[in-house]
Structure formats: structure tokens, C-alpha cells
Amino acid sequence: MTEEKKLTPSIFSYLKNLQDFRDFCSKAKEDYDKEVSSIINSYKRDTELLRALDNANSILTTTFQHLEVTELIHPDKEVRDFASDNMPDFYYQPDNTLAFLLLENREVYSKLKKGISIKHISDKESKVFYQKVMFAYKINGIDLNKQEAKELKTLRDRNRILESEFAKNIAENIPILDFEESELDGLPKDLIDSNKQKDGKIKIKLVSSNLVSIITQCNVRESREKAAKASGEYAKPLNKKVAIEFLKNSREIAQLCGFNNYSELAMATKMIENPAEATNFIETLKDSSQERLTKEIQAIKKIKLQTGDKSKLSKTDKSYYGERLVEKLSGVKEEELRPYFPYKHVKNEILQIFSEMFSIKFVIENIEGKWHEDIETYLVESASGKVLGRIHLDMHPRNGKYTHACEDDIRSSKKGGEISEAILVCNFNKPNKKSDGLQSVDEVETFFHEFGHLLHQILGTQNNTYYGLGGTSVQWDFVEAPSQLLEEIIKDKKVIKRLSSHHKTKERIPDALIEKMLNQSKPLRAGFIAGQAALSMISLGLFLLDKPSVSTIEEMENKIAKTYIQADRNLRYYVTYNFGHAIGGYTSNYYTYMWSLAISKDLFTKFNKDNLLDTKVAEHYRKTILEPGGSKPAAELVKDFLGREWNMDAFKEYLKEGEELLSKI
């Protein structure tokens, strides 16, 4: 039976000002030191010792999680800077089992070596945790001599600072461009209205959703190029030195730990295991998409020529005319769909849909001291009213806030522990007097996807006996699969109907429009796969470079662009300097998204196509995939759900979708 969770105060209840943050970090360090001293000086052995280690580690990871979400969303720059500056003291990587302070502590390691015998550990979860812990020590240089260990710590500490600096440079310097309304012809009216100034000018901050709207919807080529140039170039002068130093340090870290390069170290704990297998997988994506990609590009060129534009196809042209191709083949334009997806209705229906699927409830919790009025808080309860966790939604853009979409853990939990707490951070248009906060179909999918991570974190921290094995602590190249699977649900016509409510008439989206909407993602399927493969290879390639420099990075990117996405000229803007997933985050492992997608397509074959909200299937999914967290290797979780080993057959079928549409051009 699941033990009752302890209803811990929310992060906003005890972190209200800069002094609170200082006190919080100081206390965390004190508590950690006491816990470590207790471990070193105690007579604990085997499972009891492992759990003491897990408790010490949870102090570090919880503090880091608090600081990380602070850096992402706090409106006060001074507080964000404090979080950035102090995160390195508590740094951990989600699938590395232990924070680096513990991994660098040789006394603790010596205690574990002497105090634990695997033959005295009977339960499977403790064995899994022990094996993860000892492997984490091994790949983090525990056997180094004192001088090498000191050098490793110096490099790691520096990289943590660089990672934070890289992210801040991106988040805090996003260009804000001025446009005349005539220069934004084709953009959704609500986007223009919500950004219109008193003098009539349109001032748009180039967060990801706004940038995509301009590049794909704006009919004025000069405006598209202006936005692409500003977005593509601003981070390079800020981040080129940061990126290069980070890559050089990463290589030295790997070599100190006994690896040839950092990608070997980063993949040692993943499903895919090593860079050679990752390269094979990425090249498989490339090879399987090229023939179809050629047809897609030719179709885009035809659409462009039909408008009378005979100029060379630019990168932004591919996006803009690609959208026109999608509109022609699907028979629908984005502005026809957006009115059916006002933010508030979409949010309420998503909460209701997941409530029904997983037999849970989302209960509004009123908390004083929230850092911004946009943040909403819910307790997640079982059908019987037992509190399972707490979630926050911070869904609209503001200055200094993280500019993309992500889920971030605030507090992990275990059986009988404090409740888990997590937050969803997005940048969707905010409902106001001028706008109902209309969402694109892509944004609705993003909402579903990121909410899936919230569910994984909350539902996956109910039965684990170790903090370090709960929720999203799965092997990191599997972590996206559960959320990518849930995206499939919004391909169900009944679900789309529920999510829709015209912001003026309240009418549900018509069936004919749903058919067209479902065709939107199909015509450029190969372009999507090839683009993700290119990013995956850049991510991997950065950490394979012998001597990273501006020239070697740009040479690599140009080569990948030519062979993966069929770019026919050198790039003007380079991904690396704006690639937060690579400089920190996933490092060499961006392939994770496509790897997880391939797995999720196979998982989806077991869902009831007549009723994707089938609670029987959802319960099986919850029990076999979500609830075990990281207590099993990901391949076992997948096999438990499927009843067999996973394969790529469903993914290959996914890649073929839309071929018949292209033949119509």
C-alpha cells in the first residue's frame, strides 16, 4: 500500500526574497555536511547505508532543483543571478545518480566500499541503486590520484559556471524588434494586437513561439530575414568563447576519467551505450529521410515559383514556403485553427483529460508569495483524495524568463516522503483584454508533451524507496518517450474536439477541419526527421572535436547541413552558440529526442485506437512505464509494457506518412 505523502510547503512559501535564498543554501550545506558526517562516522551497512547516502544526495539535488527553477523563471535578476552563481555548489546531472559533491567525496566512497556487500542486499531496487552509485563513481574518476582529482574538480566546477553563463546569455539578451504593422502582414491578429505599443509600432520579443510565427506566417520577406538574422546572430558574440572553453574542458574531463572523449562518458549510462551506436542511429535517420527530403524541397521550390519569386531558396524561405506547401496539401492555414484553441480552454481540458486517463484530480491550491501572478498551482490527488504531488503552471512570456518550453523538477520524493513538486514553464500568448491567448496546434502539442513530464515526475514518485530512482530518473535517452507517447493522444478526433472551443462562438472545431489539421504534420515529415538528425549530429560532433574552435565548429555545421538537410550554401547563423541542449543539458546526447520518439511510436501500437483515453490501457502504462521511475533499465520498462523487445517498425511507418500528399504537387 502506498504510504501517505507529507504535504510540504511550496517553494514560494519559504523563498520570498534574496535573503531567504541565502539562508536556504546555507542550511542545505549544513544539513548535507551533517548527513555526510553521519554516514562516515556511523556503523550503518548495506541497505541502511545506501538509504543514508540517498538522503544526503536528496539535499543536494533538491537545492539544485530549487535554484534551477529560480534561474528559469524568477522575475528579479538579482535573485536569478544568485541562483546561477550558487547552482555549481549543488550540481547534479539527472541520470548520474549522485550530485558531484558526493561523487568527489572519497571518504564516503571508502565507507561504501567497506560497508556494502551486494550479497547482503536482497531487494531489487536497492541492487539497482547500488549498481548505479558505484558506476557513477567509476565514470567520474574516483580512482584518480589527488592531483588528478583536484584537476577534475576544477574543470567540472568551471564547466558548471560556463553552462549557467551560456544559458543566461541566451535568455537575457533575446532581441526585441520593432515593426510597422504593414511589415507583419500575414501574422495572426491576436499576436499583433498583444504586442502593439501606444505609438502604433509592434514590438516583438523573439521568443521561440514568436520567431516561428514570423518566419512561417509573415508575408514580408524582409521581416522574416530580419527576425532570422537577429535571432540567429545575437548569441554568437556572447557565447562563442563560452562554448569553446566548455567543449575543451569536457574533453579533458573525459580523458581524466579514462574515456577518449566526452560523448563516451556521457553515453556510458544510456540505453544507446556509446557514440558509435549513436552515430549509427543518427545516420539511419539521415539515410531513411534523404530521398523523401529531396521531394519535399522540390515541392517547396515549386510553391515558391508559383508565387512568381524566382530568387534562390533561403533558409527562411524553406520555412515560409514550406508552411504554404502544408497549407496547400492539407487545405488549412494556421490562422484558421488558432481561433479554436484559446489558452484557458486548452489548459482546462488537458487537466480534465489526464484526470480521466489516470484517475487523478487537479485541485487548485492558493499559495501566497508566488513570484509572479501568472503562476498557477495545483495539488495532484488520487481518486480517493490522497495528495500525490504539487504542480505549477508558468505559461506566459516575461522579461528574464526562460524562452522555450520545459518541465522542471522542484522536489523529488519517495514512498512516505514529502510530496513531489514540479513546474511547467512555457511561453504561450497570454490571454488579456486584447487577446484570448490563442494557441497554434504545435503549442497545444507542446503543452501535452511537457505536461507528460509533470505526470511522469509525480506518478513516478509514489512507490520508490530511493529518491534517486523516482519519476524522471530513468536512463536519459528514454526520458522523452513517455511524453512523446502522450502527444499521440491529440491525434484522436474526439480529443481534438474537446480541446477546441472557438474563442468567439465557443463552437467545437468541425470534423472537416480536423481532417485537414491531422494532415498538417505529414507533408514535411522527412524535413523534420532530417532536421532533428542534423541537430543530433551537431550535438554529438561538438564533443568529438579534437580541437574545438570557431572555424572547426562552423566547418562541422556546414558539412552536416549539406549532407543532412541538403543546404546548398554555407550557413549564415550557427546552431552551437544558441544550443542550450548541447552546452550543458543533453551535451552530446540530443539524439535522445529521436531515439525516444522511435520508442514512443512502438509503445503507441498497444493503445486502443478506438479510444485513446481507454483507462485500462492508461493504467497498464502508468504501472509499467510511469510508476517504476528509474528502478529498472529503460529497456525492461518498455518490454514490461509491450510484452516484447521494442523495434523501429512503427517509426518507419511514421516516416512514410504524407507521401501520397506530396504526389499532388
C-alpha atoms as one frame of an Amber mdcrd trajectory, in Angstrom:
protein
   0.000   0.000   0.000   1.258   3.478  -0.890   2.186   5.488   2.204   0.645
   8.912   2.806   2.755  11.777   1.462   3.867  14.680   3.663   2.311  17.942
   2.456   5.431  20.088   2.294   5.063  23.879   1.883   5.526  25.111  -1.671
   8.805  26.653  -2.793   7.064  30.043  -2.923   6.146  29.839   0.757   9.710
  29.928   2.048  11.733  31.567  -0.749  10.400  35.115  -0.962  13.470  37.335
  -1.155  17.204  37.207  -1.707  17.966  36.653   1.981  15.633  33.645   2.008
  17.674  32.137  -0.821  20.933  32.779   1.026  19.566  31.170   4.186  18.150
  28.244   2.202  21.500  27.450   0.574  23.396  27.840   3.851  21.043  25.467
   5.639  21.268  22.966   2.787  25.051  22.936   3.091  24.826  22.456   6.852
  22.280  19.658   6.535  24.366  17.975   3.859  27.549  18.179   5.934  25.744
  16.658   8.927  24.346  13.833   6.799  27.757  13.077   5.284  29.420  13.167
   8.700  26.774  10.753   9.949  27.498   8.396   7.044  31.250   8.454   7.569
  31.067   8.013  11.354  28.165   5.574  11.563  28.060   1.798  11.738  25.410
   1.600   9.029  25.871  -1.094   6.435  24.338  -2.346   3.207  20.763  -1.131
   2.516  20.712   1.175   5.551  23.911   2.820   4.346  22.561   3.176   0.813
  19.470   4.962   2.094  21.577   7.339   4.168  23.569   8.124   1.018  20.324
   8.700  -0.883  19.119  11.096   1.827  22.346  13.112   1.648  22.107  13.255
  -2.115  18.475  14.408  -1.985  19.559  17.510  -0.033  21.891  18.470  -2.861
  19.528  17.658  -5.711  16.545  19.399  -4.115  18.627  22.532  -3.559  19.876
  22.435  -7.132  16.332  21.944  -8.433  15.142  24.949  -6.423  17.937  27.093
  -7.799  17.443  25.859 -11.353  13.763  26.813 -11.449  14.702  30.145  -9.854
  17.154  30.811 -12.660  14.471  29.901 -15.210  11.538  31.990 -14.001  12.270
  34.418 -11.161  11.380  37.994 -12.187  14.213  39.564 -10.146  17.545  39.484
 -11.979  19.492  39.735  -8.732  17.798  36.581  -7.472  18.313  34.800 -10.817
  21.987  35.725 -10.685  22.265  34.377  -7.140  20.726  31.107  -8.311  23.109
  30.905 -11.272  26.127  31.627  -9.087  25.202  29.022  -6.461  23.966  26.169
  -8.652  27.507  24.808  -9.163  27.753  24.098  -5.407  24.939  21.542  -5.676
  25.312  20.436  -9.283  23.981  17.119 -10.487  23.081  15.505 -13.790  19.674
  13.790 -13.695  20.909  10.350 -14.761  24.225  10.500 -12.897  22.609   9.117
  -9.709  24.624  11.312  -7.334  25.462  15.021  -7.199  29.101  15.802  -7.864
  29.823  16.804  -4.260  29.154  13.210  -3.267  30.933  11.777  -6.271  34.028
  13.780  -5.311  33.915  12.668  -1.670  36.447   9.881  -1.236  35.628   9.257
   2.425  32.037   8.470   1.531  33.187   6.216  -1.292  35.560   4.378   1.056
  32.689   3.896   3.507  30.501   2.438   0.758  33.257   0.099  -0.408  33.771
  -1.228   3.107  30.193  -1.093   4.331  28.251  -2.639   1.449  28.258  -6.198
   0.200  25.998  -6.876  -2.771  25.227 -10.367  -1.434  23.660  -8.775   1.654
  21.265  -6.674  -0.435  18.103  -8.628  -1.114  15.627  -6.222  -2.751  15.992
  -5.462  -6.460  15.573  -1.703  -6.113  18.492  -1.457  -3.673  20.636  -3.521
  -6.016  19.789  -1.210  -8.924  20.604   1.854  -6.826  23.881   0.367  -5.587
  24.991  -0.549  -9.109  24.128   2.942 -10.367  26.015   4.567  -7.493  29.181
   2.542  -7.932  29.188   3.003 -11.702  28.689   6.741 -11.233  31.763   6.855
  -9.013  33.739   4.846 -11.549  32.970   7.061 -14.542  33.642  10.180 -12.506
  37.255   9.393 -11.726  37.123   8.046  -8.184  40.325   6.099  -8.821  42.336
   9.195  -9.760  45.278  10.327  -7.650  44.879  13.500  -5.558  46.370  15.829
  -8.172  44.208  14.415 -10.962  41.131  14.538  -8.731  41.835  18.193  -7.952
  42.205  18.955 -11.662  38.937  17.126 -12.432  37.074  19.112  -9.786  38.473
  22.392 -11.119  37.365  21.562 -14.663  33.904  20.444 -13.543  33.363  23.496
 -11.376  34.369  25.727 -14.257  32.039  23.960 -16.680  29.105  24.377 -14.320
  29.744  28.102 -14.306  30.107  28.151 -18.101  26.875  26.207 -18.583  24.979
  28.712 -16.468  26.627  31.664 -18.232  25.772  30.188 -21.639  22.101  29.829
 -20.695  21.918  33.322 -19.207  23.459  34.852 -22.320  20.674  33.313 -24.391
  17.776  34.061 -22.037  18.660  37.604 -21.056  19.633  39.006 -24.438  16.785
  37.887 -26.682  16.294  40.545 -29.370  13.185  42.708 -29.314  12.363  44.061
 -32.767  10.212  46.985 -33.829   7.899  46.584 -36.813   5.284  48.625 -38.547
   2.031  46.717 -38.764   2.373  46.574 -42.551   5.688  44.754 -42.126   3.915
  41.883 -40.350   1.280  41.119 -42.957   0.095  37.552 -42.505   0.764  37.275
 -38.763  -2.146  36.282 -36.514  -4.104  39.353 -35.436  -4.018  38.415 -31.756
  -0.211  38.268 -31.853  -0.029  41.726 -33.423  -2.626  43.210 -31.073  -0.994
  41.842 -27.928   2.350  43.431 -28.886   1.099  46.778 -30.201   2.501  49.842
 -28.453   0.805  53.176 -27.822   2.625  54.736 -30.789   1.233  52.045 -33.112
   4.524  50.180 -33.551   4.643  46.447 -32.975   7.394  45.429 -30.553   8.011
  41.671 -30.655  10.402  39.725 -28.458  11.888  36.833 -30.413  10.991  34.025
 -28.023  10.630  30.756 -29.890   6.864  30.905 -30.478   7.013  34.471 -31.842
  10.015  33.712 -34.034   8.296  30.679 -35.555   5.185  32.763 -36.253   7.186
  35.437 -38.073   9.269  33.023 -40.140   6.373  30.793 -41.159   3.478  33.271
 -41.379   4.774  36.732 -42.257   4.305  37.549 -45.947   7.036  40.194 -45.931
  10.337  38.523 -46.780  12.430  41.374 -45.354  10.731  40.958 -41.978  11.352
  37.219 -41.974  15.016  37.727 -42.774  15.293  40.492 -40.174  13.892  38.226
 -37.463  16.007  35.222 -38.501  19.173  37.317 -38.612  18.573  38.895 -35.207
  17.696  35.578 -33.584  20.473  33.632 -35.275  23.317  36.051 -34.632  22.798
  37.605 -31.213  24.191  34.745 -29.115  27.393  34.133 -31.097  29.495  37.041
 -29.774  28.251  36.293 -26.254  28.723  32.524 -26.314  31.469  31.547 -28.751
  34.240  31.697 -26.140  31.992  30.088 -23.541  31.119  27.190 -25.858  34.705
  26.552 -26.917  36.019  26.557 -23.351  33.177  24.252 -22.265  33.982  21.776
 -25.049  37.715  21.805 -24.321  37.099  21.292 -20.616  34.654  18.474 -21.350
  37.264  16.641 -23.379  39.817  16.964 -20.580  37.236  15.754 -18.040  36.522
  12.681 -20.135  40.171  11.843 -20.630  40.895  12.189 -16.923  38.061   9.714
 -16.294  39.500   7.214 -18.766  37.436   7.995 -21.870  38.616   9.132 -25.293
  36.054  11.952 -25.470  33.151  13.358 -23.519  30.478  11.646 -25.586  31.823
   8.254 -24.444  31.466   9.341 -20.839  28.026  10.897 -21.401  26.646   7.750
 -23.078  28.080   5.210 -20.654  24.836   5.154 -18.637  22.400   5.472 -21.567
  20.332   2.911 -23.441  22.384   3.531 -26.577  25.659   2.951 -24.642  28.307
   4.587 -26.862  28.988   7.168 -29.642  29.346   4.501 -32.335  25.788   3.270
 -31.730  24.539   6.856 -31.523  26.227   7.663 -34.841  24.652   4.595 -36.450
  21.222   5.598 -35.208  21.584   9.216 -36.366  22.859   8.137 -39.779  19.929
   5.755 -40.072  17.639   8.747 -39.574  19.531  10.679 -42.220  19.650   7.869
 -44.772  15.986   6.987 -44.372  14.877  10.581 -44.884  17.013  11.818 -47.811
  15.008  10.571 -50.795  11.790  11.912 -49.336  13.518  15.162 -48.264  14.587
  15.819 -51.862  10.954  15.562 -52.948   9.863  17.896 -50.165  12.424  20.549
 -51.114  11.445  20.328 -54.782   7.814  20.772 -53.796   8.704  23.851 -51.706
  10.563  25.332 -54.692   7.519  24.756 -56.900   5.295  26.568 -54.421   7.731
  29.475 -54.345   7.889  29.673 -58.139   4.099  29.706 -58.309   4.173  32.998
 -56.398   6.479  34.471 -59.040   9.513  34.502 -56.751  12.500  33.142 -58.732
  15.188  34.035 -56.172  17.383  31.389 -54.580  15.716  29.428 -51.786  16.933
  30.772 -48.438  16.676  29.106 -45.049  13.712  31.259 -44.077  12.150  30.597
 -47.488  12.169  26.895 -46.668  10.196  27.600 -43.515   7.816  30.132 -45.061
   7.101  28.326 -48.323   7.154  25.008 -46.502   4.230  26.340 -44.494   2.497
  27.366 -47.728   3.077  23.814 -49.032   1.497  22.383 -45.886  -1.455  24.751
 -46.264  -1.974  23.727 -49.878  -1.738  19.979 -49.259  -3.707  19.981 -46.020
  -6.127  22.643 -47.177  -5.881  24.658 -43.961  -3.973  27.686 -42.702  -2.717
  28.130 -39.169  -4.886  31.214 -38.647  -7.967  29.066 -39.347  -7.050  26.723
 -36.498  -5.792  29.095 -33.803  -9.234  30.600 -33.011 -10.355  27.159 -31.828
  -7.605  26.848 -29.219  -7.794  29.669 -26.654  -5.307  29.054 -23.861  -7.712
  28.819 -20.910  -9.933  26.252 -22.572  -6.978  24.138 -23.722  -5.495  24.185
 -20.216  -8.736  23.168 -18.539  -9.342  20.321 -20.987  -5.796  18.988 -20.667
  -6.240  18.823 -16.907  -9.552  17.039 -17.348  -8.261  14.579 -19.960  -5.350
  13.454 -17.801  -7.630  13.298 -14.769  -9.822  10.803 -16.602  -6.979   8.754
 -18.056  -5.065   8.240 -14.832  -7.868   8.520 -12.238  -6.381  11.599 -10.590
  -7.609  15.085  -9.707  -6.022  18.525 -10.057  -7.146  20.754  -7.190  -6.301
  24.466  -7.234  -4.067  25.420  -4.312  -3.940  29.086  -3.335  -0.416  29.952
  -2.247   0.797  33.336  -1.099   4.161  34.683  -2.192   4.232  33.377  -5.761
   6.996  35.024  -7.721   4.616  36.139 -10.461   0.860  36.447 -10.858   0.903
  34.153 -13.923   1.885  31.094 -11.878  -0.944  28.672 -11.081  -0.644  25.862
  -8.539  -2.481  22.544  -8.258  -2.336  19.637  -5.851  -2.434  16.288  -7.646
  -4.700  13.890  -5.791  -5.739  10.274  -6.223  -9.391   9.458  -6.823  -9.745
   8.894  -3.069  -8.326  12.333  -2.257  -4.800  11.291  -1.260  -2.276  14.016
  -2.150   0.293  12.683  -4.633   2.179  15.848  -5.505   2.066  19.508  -6.436
   2.447  21.132  -9.863   2.793  24.721 -11.026   1.996  26.196 -14.447   4.015
  29.250 -15.539   2.847  29.547 -19.111   3.393  33.056 -20.492   6.477  35.076
 -21.518   8.050  37.876 -19.493  11.429  39.571 -19.326  14.254  37.435 -17.964
  12.260  34.191 -18.103  13.374  31.032 -19.925  12.234  31.433 -23.524  11.278
  27.933 -24.646   9.189  25.185 -23.012  10.270  22.714 -20.348   9.251  20.825
 -17.243  11.489  21.329 -14.229  11.508  19.295 -11.021  11.447  21.299  -7.797
  11.422  18.443  -5.298  11.644  14.704  -5.895  10.070  12.234  -3.500   9.912
   8.626  -2.390   7.486   6.340  -0.570   6.433   8.061   2.645   8.465  11.183
   1.802   7.492  14.763   1.162   5.289  15.326  -1.878   6.950  15.811  -5.250
   6.794  19.290  -6.693   7.385  20.281 -10.314   6.677  23.153 -12.682   5.770
  23.571 -16.338   7.472  26.582 -17.946   6.170  27.767 -21.340   5.821  30.939
 -23.392   2.310  30.829 -24.847   0.402  34.002 -25.703  -1.235  35.373 -22.578
  -4.974  35.990 -22.511  -5.705  39.660 -21.893  -8.125  42.405 -22.906  -6.712
  42.385 -26.433  -6.303  38.648 -26.932  -7.691  35.295 -25.818  -4.205  33.794
 -25.912  -4.826  31.680 -28.996  -2.528  28.691 -29.417  -1.118  27.080 -32.509
  -1.509  23.326 -32.966   2.231  22.962 -32.268   1.806  24.795 -28.973  -1.070
  22.534 -27.964   1.180  19.534 -28.683   3.970  21.148 -26.647   1.545  21.645
 -23.758   0.642  17.930 -23.884   4.267  16.866 -24.158   5.610  18.908 -21.275
   2.618  18.052 -19.102   3.579  14.425 -19.681   6.871  15.105 -17.882   4.923
  16.530 -14.946   2.852  13.351 -14.756   5.954  11.165 -15.006   7.573  13.030
 -12.118   4.501  12.988  -9.859   3.160   9.491 -10.587   6.650   8.004 -10.683
   7.494   9.074  -7.125   4.827   7.157  -5.214   6.350   3.705  -4.674  10.132
   4.162  -4.961  12.147   3.707  -1.758  15.056   5.828  -3.059  14.801   9.486
  -4.051  17.378   8.786  -6.743  15.162   6.264  -8.543  11.895   8.182  -8.744
   9.958   9.824 -11.569  12.035  11.051 -14.485  15.266   9.495 -13.154  15.157
   6.943 -15.974  18.033   6.480 -18.392  18.231   9.867 -20.012  17.765   8.790
 -23.608  14.405   7.322 -22.611  13.136  10.324 -20.641  11.296  11.919 -23.603
   9.474   8.745 -24.673   6.632   8.861 -22.126   5.809  12.457 -23.090   6.149
  11.825 -26.816   3.710   8.963 -26.443   1.132  11.252 -24.846   1.399  13.611
 -27.846  -0.171  10.831 -29.885  -3.392  11.237 -27.922  -4.183  14.574 -29.526
  -4.394  12.865 -32.897  -7.677  11.412 -31.699 -10.620  13.316 -33.203 -12.636
  13.116 -30.008  -9.744  14.599 -28.019  -9.242  17.401 -30.552 -12.944  18.214
 -30.296 -12.639  18.518 -26.540  -9.564  20.707 -26.739 -11.288  23.102 -29.129
 -13.665  25.936 -28.353 -13.804  28.866 -30.763 -12.773  31.910 -28.777 -15.798
  33.871 -30.029 -18.540  31.363 -30.858 -17.473  28.553 -28.427 -18.110  26.068
 -31.272 -16.051  22.894 -31.473 -13.711  22.516 -34.413 -15.551  20.950 -37.415
 -14.716  17.389 -38.484 -13.568  18.571 -41.914 -11.092  20.952 -40.309  -9.810
  18.204 -38.016  -9.016  16.021 -41.047  -7.033  18.879 -42.550  -5.316  19.600
 -39.242  -4.164  15.988 -38.925  -2.570  16.247 -42.360  -0.513  19.289 -41.381
   2.447  17.409 -39.948   2.701  14.923 -42.816   3.972  16.743 -45.947   7.285
  17.818 -44.378   7.847  14.696 -42.294  11.294  13.996 -43.765  12.335  17.604
 -43.216  11.511  17.266 -39.547  13.380  13.959 -39.178  16.392  15.212 -41.137
  16.473  18.441 -39.123  16.436  16.554 -35.839  19.106  14.194 -37.145  21.252
  17.209 -38.060  20.909  18.698 -34.573  21.694  15.290 -33.093  24.861  15.009
 -35.156  25.926  18.557 -34.270  25.381  17.768 -30.588  27.467  14.598 -30.913
  30.056  16.166 -33.217  30.802  19.046 -30.859  32.031  16.603 -28.235  34.068
  14.577 -30.726  36.108  17.567 -31.952  39.805  17.217 -31.112  40.350  20.968
 -31.124  37.097  22.921 -30.909  37.303  26.421 -32.353  35.042  28.822 -34.215
  36.358  27.510 -37.532  36.114  23.787 -36.701  32.604  24.235 -35.295  31.382
  26.133 -38.329  33.077  23.729 -40.733  31.337  20.842 -38.986  27.947  22.568
 -39.033  28.235  23.406 -42.736  29.117  19.802 -43.582  26.205  18.440 -41.558
  23.795  20.973 -43.064  24.822  19.950 -46.567  24.573  16.189 -46.018  21.623
  16.071 -43.622  19.255  18.880 -44.612  20.577  19.447 -48.163  21.628  23.045
 -47.557  23.226  24.328 -50.755  25.349  27.116 -49.311  27.315  27.934 -46.170
  25.169  28.812 -43.193  24.914  32.388 -42.007  23.787  31.525 -38.489  25.243
  28.700 -36.431  23.281  26.485 -34.076  26.010  25.898 -31.482  26.014  29.344
 -29.891  22.288  29.161 -29.189  22.175  25.411 -28.471  21.440  25.196 -24.750
  20.665  21.483 -25.074  24.288  20.828 -26.085  26.337  23.273 -23.989  25.025
  21.778 -20.791  21.786  19.859 -20.677  21.995  16.879 -23.017  25.601  17.615
 -24.106  26.373  15.078 -26.867  23.047  13.298 -26.472  20.479  15.348 -28.371
  19.768  12.133 -30.336  17.607  11.349 -27.297  14.585  13.063 -28.851  14.525
  10.887 -31.957  15.532   7.735 -30.072  12.703   8.300 -27.612  10.317   9.143
 -30.456  11.089   5.838 -32.161  10.364   4.016 -28.890   7.181   6.009 -28.298
   5.830   5.082 -31.742   6.226   1.427 -30.803   4.622   1.961 -27.384   1.644
   3.595 -29.083   0.880   0.410 -31.016  -0.575  -1.013 -27.794  -3.079   1.802
 -27.295  -6.759   1.409 -28.158  -7.148   3.321 -31.435 -10.920   3.491 -30.950
 -10.495   5.172 -27.583  -7.102   6.642 -26.840  -8.286   7.641 -23.365  -9.031
   3.999 -22.516  -8.398   3.856 -18.767  -7.417   0.169 -18.859  -4.516   0.847
 -21.237  -3.617   4.046 -19.371  -3.481   2.129 -16.091  -1.181  -0.504 -17.618
   1.000   2.312 -18.992   1.069   4.032 -15.606   2.021   0.822 -13.780   4.710
  -0.352 -16.208   6.234   2.890 -17.544   5.493   5.846 -15.245   5.397   4.462
 -11.708   8.653   2.431 -11.711  10.717   5.576 -12.432  14.380   4.641 -12.707
  14.125   1.456 -10.680  14.627  -0.625 -13.829  16.638  -0.251 -17.036  14.501
   1.516 -19.631  14.549  -1.494 -21.959  12.862  -3.526 -19.204  10.177  -0.873
 -18.699   9.408  -0.925 -22.407   9.333  -4.718 -22.517   7.013  -4.801 -19.495
   4.546  -2.583 -21.356   4.843  -4.125 -24.832   5.344  -7.725 -23.799   8.319
  -7.877 -26.202  11.500  -6.029 -27.212  10.883  -2.721 -28.972  11.628  -2.178
 -32.678  11.546   0.625 -35.253   8.761  -0.736 -37.463   6.200   1.809 -36.237
   8.707   4.649 -36.676   9.374   3.642 -40.276   5.646   3.735 -40.975   5.502
   7.170 -39.362   8.199   8.421 -41.753   6.158   7.272 -44.764   3.084   9.278
 -43.788   2.216  12.036 -46.230   3.951  10.577 -49.284   0.637  10.465 -51.152
   0.076  14.162 -50.403   3.415  15.178 -51.948   2.482  13.460 -55.196  -0.229
  16.098 -55.668   2.272  18.926 -56.238
